[in-house]
């Protein structure tokens, strides 16, 4: 499912114009990103939690040359699904 699919489905179910729904959906995503950029976490009950973690740097290897390469720390977004999502997905199998 894509963002466009989500927008179309919400528009069909609510009777709102797709343009209006698109603004709301995009603004929601923008607020989630803004919060994560500031180092916060986003907790959506029954859906899950988004937060930023720091992946430790490590020593890697260039596969072509075999030389050791230092890989710096890196920030990554992690997601932990909520209980309702876990239960619903497991039940669908």
Chimera marker file (.cmm) of the C-alpha trace (Angstrom):
<marker_set name="trace">
<marker id="1" x="0.000" y="0.000" z="0.000" r="1" g="1" b="0" radius="0.5"/>
<marker id="2" x="1.344" y="3.413" z="-0.934" r="1" g="1" b="0" radius="0.5"/>
<marker id="3" x="0.643" y="6.882" z="0.450" r="1" g="1" b="0" radius="0.5"/>
<marker id="4" x="-1.605" y="7.491" z="-2.553" r="1" g="1" b="0" radius="0.5"/>
<marker id="5" x="-3.580" y="4.324" z="-1.752" r="1" g="1" b="0" radius="0.5"/>
<marker id="6" x="-4.043" y="5.508" z="1.833" r="1" g="1" b="0" radius="0.5"/>
<marker id="7" x="-5.220" y="8.931" z="0.663" r="1" g="1" b="0" radius="0.5"/>
<marker id="8" x="-7.691" y="7.439" z="-1.825" r="1" g="1" b="0" radius="0.5"/>
<marker id="9" x="-9.100" y="4.986" z="0.745" r="1" g="1" b="0" radius="0.5"/>
<marker id="10" x="-9.578" y="7.708" z="3.392" r="1" g="1" b="0" radius="0.5"/>
<marker id="11" x="-11.140" y="9.986" z="0.794" r="1" g="1" b="0" radius="0.5"/>
<marker id="12" x="-13.576" y="7.280" z="-0.309" r="1" g="1" b="0" radius="0.5"/>
<marker id="13" x="-14.542" y="6.368" z="3.267" r="1" g="1" b="0" radius="0.5"/>
<marker id="14" x="-14.970" y="9.940" z="4.542" r="1" g="1" b="0" radius="0.5"/>
<marker id="15" x="-16.248" y="11.762" z="1.471" r="1" g="1" b="0" radius="0.5"/>
<marker id="16" x="-13.469" y="14.357" z="1.807" r="1" g="1" b="0" radius="0.5"/>
<marker id="17" x="-11.592" y="15.576" z="-1.247" r="1" g="1" b="0" radius="0.5"/>
<marker id="18" x="-8.322" y="13.787" z="-1.974" r="1" g="1" b="0" radius="0.5"/>
<marker id="19" x="-6.459" y="17.125" z="-1.933" r="1" g="1" b="0" radius="0.5"/>
<marker id="20" x="-7.624" y="17.802" z="1.639" r="1" g="1" b="0" radius="0.5"/>
<marker id="21" x="-6.802" y="14.280" z="2.807" r="1" g="1" b="0" radius="0.5"/>
<marker id="22" x="-3.364" y="14.493" z="1.169" r="1" g="1" b="0" radius="0.5"/>
<marker id="23" x="-2.566" y="17.675" z="3.136" r="1" g="1" b="0" radius="0.5"/>
<marker id="24" x="-3.538" y="16.031" z="6.427" r="1" g="1" b="0" radius="0.5"/>
<marker id="25" x="-1.653" y="12.795" z="5.723" r="1" g="1" b="0" radius="0.5"/>
<marker id="26" x="1.478" y="14.654" z="4.571" r="1" g="1" b="0" radius="0.5"/>
<marker id="27" x="1.359" y="16.986" z="7.580" r="1" g="1" b="0" radius="0.5"/>
<marker id="28" x="1.085" y="13.955" z="9.878" r="1" g="1" b="0" radius="0.5"/>
<marker id="29" x="4.193" y="12.427" z="8.312" r="1" g="1" b="0" radius="0.5"/>
<marker id="30" x="6.018" y="15.767" z="8.502" r="1" g="1" b="0" radius="0.5"/>
<marker id="31" x="5.270" y="16.077" z="12.232" r="1" g="1" b="0" radius="0.5"/>
<marker id="32" x="6.545" y="12.543" z="12.864" r="1" g="1" b="0" radius="0.5"/>
<marker id="33" x="9.763" y="13.337" z="10.997" r="1" g="1" b="0" radius="0.5"/>
<marker id="34" x="10.186" y="16.670" z="12.826" r="1" g="1" b="0" radius="0.5"/>
<marker id="35" x="9.861" y="14.955" z="16.187" r="1" g="1" b="0" radius="0.5"/>
<marker id="36" x="12.390" y="12.281" z="15.243" r="1" g="1" b="0" radius="0.5"/>
<marker id="37" x="14.840" y="14.915" z="13.956" r="1" g="1" b="0" radius="0.5"/>
<marker id="38" x="14.732" y="16.579" z="17.385" r="1" g="1" b="0" radius="0.5"/>
<marker id="39" x="15.555" y="13.247" z="19.031" r="1" g="1" b="0" radius="0.5"/>
<marker id="40" x="12.050" y="12.631" z="20.333" r="1" g="1" b="0" radius="0.5"/>
<marker id="41" x="9.965" y="9.533" z="19.987" r="1" g="1" b="0" radius="0.5"/>
<marker id="42" x="6.531" y="9.168" z="18.446" r="1" g="1" b="0" radius="0.5"/>
<marker id="43" x="4.138" y="6.836" z="20.205" r="1" g="1" b="0" radius="0.5"/>
<marker id="44" x="0.916" y="5.970" z="18.401" r="1" g="1" b="0" radius="0.5"/>
<marker id="45" x="-1.256" y="3.848" z="20.691" r="1" g="1" b="0" radius="0.5"/>
<marker id="46" x="-2.195" y="0.448" z="19.263" r="1" g="1" b="0" radius="0.5"/>
<marker id="47" x="0.086" y="1.096" z="16.285" r="1" g="1" b="0" radius="0.5"/>
<marker id="48" x="3.649" y="1.403" z="17.499" r="1" g="1" b="0" radius="0.5"/>
<marker id="49" x="6.594" y="3.551" z="18.548" r="1" g="1" b="0" radius="0.5"/>
<marker id="50" x="9.080" y="5.310" z="16.283" r="1" g="1" b="0" radius="0.5"/>
<marker id="51" x="12.373" y="6.447" z="17.813" r="1" g="1" b="0" radius="0.5"/>
<marker id="52" x="15.896" y="7.312" z="16.753" r="1" g="1" b="0" radius="0.5"/>
<marker id="53" x="18.729" y="5.041" z="17.852" r="1" g="1" b="0" radius="0.5"/>
<marker id="54" x="22.437" y="5.461" z="17.332" r="1" g="1" b="0" radius="0.5"/>
<marker id="55" x="24.145" y="2.542" z="15.656" r="1" g="1" b="0" radius="0.5"/>
<marker id="56" x="27.682" y="2.266" z="17.024" r="1" g="1" b="0" radius="0.5"/>
<marker id="57" x="30.620" y="2.786" z="14.720" r="1" g="1" b="0" radius="0.5"/>
<marker id="58" x="32.667" y="-0.232" z="13.805" r="1" g="1" b="0" radius="0.5"/>
<marker id="59" x="35.595" y="-1.402" z="11.788" r="1" g="1" b="0" radius="0.5"/>
<marker id="60" x="34.552" y="-2.690" z="8.376" r="1" g="1" b="0" radius="0.5"/>
<marker id="61" x="36.370" y="-4.032" z="5.346" r="1" g="1" b="0" radius="0.5"/>
<marker id="62" x="36.388" y="-2.887" z="1.736" r="1" g="1" b="0" radius="0.5"/>
<marker id="63" x="35.447" y="-6.049" z="-0.207" r="1" g="1" b="0" radius="0.5"/>
<marker id="64" x="37.449" y="-5.030" z="-3.292" r="1" g="1" b="0" radius="0.5"/>
<marker id="65" x="40.728" y="-4.129" z="-1.666" r="1" g="1" b="0" radius="0.5"/>
<marker id="66" x="40.461" y="-5.902" z="1.660" r="1" g="1" b="0" radius="0.5"/>
<marker id="67" x="41.518" y="-2.684" z="3.434" r="1" g="1" b="0" radius="0.5"/>
<marker id="68" x="40.049" y="-1.920" z="6.846" r="1" g="1" b="0" radius="0.5"/>
<marker id="69" x="37.612" y="0.987" z="6.883" r="1" g="1" b="0" radius="0.5"/>
<marker id="70" x="36.320" y="2.874" z="9.906" r="1" g="1" b="0" radius="0.5"/>
<marker id="71" x="32.523" y="3.133" z="9.814" r="1" g="1" b="0" radius="0.5"/>
<marker id="72" x="31.274" y="6.042" z="11.961" r="1" g="1" b="0" radius="0.5"/>
<marker id="73" x="28.272" y="6.107" z="14.309" r="1" g="1" b="0" radius="0.5"/>
<marker id="74" x="24.978" y="6.406" z="12.466" r="1" g="1" b="0" radius="0.5"/>
<marker id="75" x="21.497" y="7.470" z="13.518" r="1" g="1" b="0" radius="0.5"/>
<marker id="76" x="18.720" y="5.137" z="12.400" r="1" g="1" b="0" radius="0.5"/>
<marker id="77" x="14.958" y="5.160" z="12.897" r="1" g="1" b="0" radius="0.5"/>
<marker id="78" x="13.576" y="2.124" z="14.672" r="1" g="1" b="0" radius="0.5"/>
<marker id="79" x="9.966" y="1.009" z="14.915" r="1" g="1" b="0" radius="0.5"/>
<marker id="80" x="8.433" y="-1.256" z="17.504" r="1" g="1" b="0" radius="0.5"/>
<marker id="81" x="4.926" y="-2.406" z="16.683" r="1" g="1" b="0" radius="0.5"/>
<marker id="82" x="2.130" y="-1.987" z="19.193" r="1" g="1" b="0" radius="0.5"/>
<marker id="83" x="0.284" y="-4.864" z="20.797" r="1" g="1" b="0" radius="0.5"/>
<marker id="84" x="-2.893" y="-4.450" z="18.704" r="1" g="1" b="0" radius="0.5"/>
<marker id="85" x="-0.850" y="-4.490" z="15.493" r="1" g="1" b="0" radius="0.5"/>
<marker id="86" x="1.009" y="-7.621" z="16.600" r="1" g="1" b="0" radius="0.5"/>
<marker id="87" x="-2.213" y="-9.412" z="17.499" r="1" g="1" b="0" radius="0.5"/>
<marker id="88" x="-4.038" y="-8.386" z="14.304" r="1" g="1" b="0" radius="0.5"/>
<marker id="89" x="-1.143" y="-9.364" z="12.020" r="1" g="1" b="0" radius="0.5"/>
<marker id="90" x="-0.658" y="-12.706" z="13.763" r="1" g="1" b="0" radius="0.5"/>
<marker id="91" x="-4.388" y="-13.431" z="13.516" r="1" g="1" b="0" radius="0.5"/>
<marker id="92" x="-4.360" y="-12.816" z="9.755" r="1" g="1" b="0" radius="0.5"/>
<marker id="93" x="-1.900" y="-15.650" z="9.098" r="1" g="1" b="0" radius="0.5"/>
<link id1="1" id2="2" r="1" g="1" b="0" radius="0.2"/>
<link id1="2" id2="3" r="1" g="1" b="0" radius="0.2"/>
<link id1="3" id2="4" r="1" g="1" b="0" radius="0.2"/>
<link id1="4" id2="5" r="1" g="1" b="0" radius="0.2"/>
<link id1="5" id2="6" r="1" g="1" b="0" radius="0.2"/>
<link id1="6" id2="7" r="1" g="1" b="0" radius="0.2"/>
<link id1="7" id2="8" r="1" g="1" b="0" radius="0.2"/>
<link id1="8" id2="9" r="1" g="1" b="0" radius="0.2"/>
<link id1="9" id2="10" r="1" g="1" b="0" radius="0.2"/>
<link id1="10" id2="11" r="1" g="1" b="0" radius="0.2"/>
<link id1="11" id2="12" r="1" g="1" b="0" radius="0.2"/>
<link id1="12" id2="13" r="1" g="1" b="0" radius="0.2"/>
<link id1="13" id2="14" r="1" g="1" b="0" radius="0.2"/>
<link id1="14" id2="15" r="1" g="1" b="0" radius="0.2"/>
<link id1="15" id2="16" r="1" g="1" b="0" radius="0.2"/>
<link id1="16" id2="17" r="1" g="1" b="0" radius="0.2"/>
<link id1="17" id2="18" r="1" g="1" b="0" radius="0.2"/>
<link id1="18" id2="19" r="1" g="1" b="0" radius="0.2"/>
<link id1="19" id2="20" r="1" g="1" b="0" radius="0.2"/>
<link id1="20" id2="21" r="1" g="1" b="0" radius="0.2"/>
<link id1="21" id2="22" r="1" g="1" b="0" radius="0.2"/>
<link id1="22" id2="23" r="1" g="1" b="0" radius="0.2"/>
<link id1="23" id2="24" r="1" g="1" b="0" radius="0.2"/>
<link id1="24" id2="25" r="1" g="1" b="0" radius="0.2"/>
<link id1="25" id2="26" r="1" g="1" b="0" radius="0.2"/>
<link id1="26" id2="27" r="1" g="1" b="0" radius="0.2"/>
<link id1="27" id2="28" r="1" g="1" b="0" radius="0.2"/>
<link id1="28" id2="29" r="1" g="1" b="0" radius="0.2"/>
<link id1="29" id2="30" r="1" g="1" b="0" radius="0.2"/>
<link id1="30" id2="31" r="1" g="1" b="0" radius="0.2"/>
<link id1="31" id2="32" r="1" g="1" b="0" radius="0.2"/>
<link id1="32" id2="33" r="1" g="1" b="0" radius="0.2"/>
<link id1="33" id2="34" r="1" g="1" b="0" radius="0.2"/>
<link id1="34" id2="35" r="1" g="1" b="0" radius="0.2"/>
<link id1="35" id2="36" r="1" g="1" b="0" radius="0.2"/>
<link id1="36" id2="37" r="1" g="1" b="0" radius="0.2"/>
<link id1="37" id2="38" r="1" g="1" b="0" radius="0.2"/>
<link id1="38" id2="39" r="1" g="1" b="0" radius="0.2"/>
<link id1="39" id2="40" r="1" g="1" b="0" radius="0.2"/>
<link id1="40" id2="41" r="1" g="1" b="0" radius="0.2"/>
<link id1="41" id2="42" r="1" g="1" b="0" radius="0.2"/>
<link id1="42" id2="43" r="1" g="1" b="0" radius="0.2"/>
<link id1="43" id2="44" r="1" g="1" b="0" radius="0.2"/>
<link id1="44" id2="45" r="1" g="1" b="0" radius="0.2"/>
<link id1="45" id2="46" r="1" g="1" b="0" radius="0.2"/>
<link id1="46" id2="47" r="1" g="1" b="0" radius="0.2"/>
<link id1="47" id2="48" r="1" g="1" b="0" radius="0.2"/>
<link id1="48" id2="49" r="1" g="1" b="0" radius="0.2"/>
<link id1="49" id2="50" r="1" g="1" b="0" radius="0.2"/>
<link id1="50" id2="51" r="1" g="1" b="0" radius="0.2"/>
<link id1="51" id2="52" r="1" g="1" b="0" radius="0.2"/>
<link id1="52" id2="53" r="1" g="1" b="0" radius="0.2"/>
<link id1="53" id2="54" r="1" g="1" b="0" radius="0.2"/>
<link id1="54" id2="55" r="1" g="1" b="0" radius="0.2"/>
<link id1="55" id2="56" r="1" g="1" b="0" radius="0.2"/>
<link id1="56" id2="57" r="1" g="1" b="0" radius="0.2"/>
<link id1="57" id2="58" r="1" g="1" b="0" radius="0.2"/>
<link id1="58" id2="59" r="1" g="1" b="0" radius="0.2"/>
<link id1="59" id2="60" r="1" g="1" b="0" radius="0.2"/>
<link id1="60" id2="61" r="1" g="1" b="0" radius="0.2"/>
<link id1="61" id2="62" r="1" g="1" b="0" radius="0.2"/>
<link id1="62" id2="63" r="1" g="1" b="0" radius="0.2"/>
<link id1="63" id2="64" r="1" g="1" b="0" radius="0.2"/>
<link id1="64" id2="65" r="1" g="1" b="0" radius="0.2"/>
<link id1="65" id2="66" r="1" g="1" b="0" radius="0.2"/>
<link id1="66" id2="67" r="1" g="1" b="0" radius="0.2"/>
<link id1="67" id2="68" r="1" g="1" b="0" radius="0.2"/>
<link id1="68" id2="69" r="1" g="1" b="0" radius="0.2"/>
<link id1="69" id2="70" r="1" g="1" b="0" radius="0.2"/>
<link id1="70" id2="71" r="1" g="1" b="0" radius="0.2"/>
<link id1="71" id2="72" r="1" g="1" b="0" radius="0.2"/>
<link id1="72" id2="73" r="1" g="1" b="0" radius="0.2"/>
<link id1="73" id2="74" r="1" g="1" b="0" radius="0.2"/>
<link id1="74" id2="75" r="1" g="1" b="0" radius="0.2"/>
<link id1="75" id2="76" r="1" g="1" b="0" radius="0.2"/>
<link id1="76" id2="77" r="1" g="1" b="0" radius="0.2"/>
<link id1="77" id2="78" r="1" g="1" b="0" radius="0.2"/>
<link id1="78" id2="79" r="1" g="1" b="0" radius="0.2"/>
<link id1="79" id2="80" r="1" g="1" b="0" radius="0.2"/>
<link id1="80" id2="81" r="1" g="1" b="0" radius="0.2"/>
<link id1="81" id2="82" r="1" g="1" b="0" radius="0.2"/>
<link id1="82" id2="83" r="1" g="1" b="0" radius="0.2"/>
<link id1="83" id2="84" r="1" g="1" b="0" radius="0.2"/>
<link id1="84" id2="85" r="1" g="1" b="0" radius="0.2"/>
<link id1="85" id2="86" r="1" g="1" b="0" radius="0.2"/>
<link id1="86" id2="87" r="1" g="1" b="0" radius="0.2"/>
<link id1="87" id2="88" r="1" g="1" b="0" radius="0.2"/>
<link id1="88" id2="89" r="1" g="1" b="0" radius="0.2"/>
<link id1="89" id2="90" r="1" g="1" b="0" radius="0.2"/>
<link id1="90" id2="91" r="1" g="1" b="0" radius="0.2"/>
<link id1="91" id2="92" r="1" g="1" b="0" radius="0.2"/>
<link id1="92" id2="93" r="1" g="1" b="0" radius="0.2"/>
</marker_set>
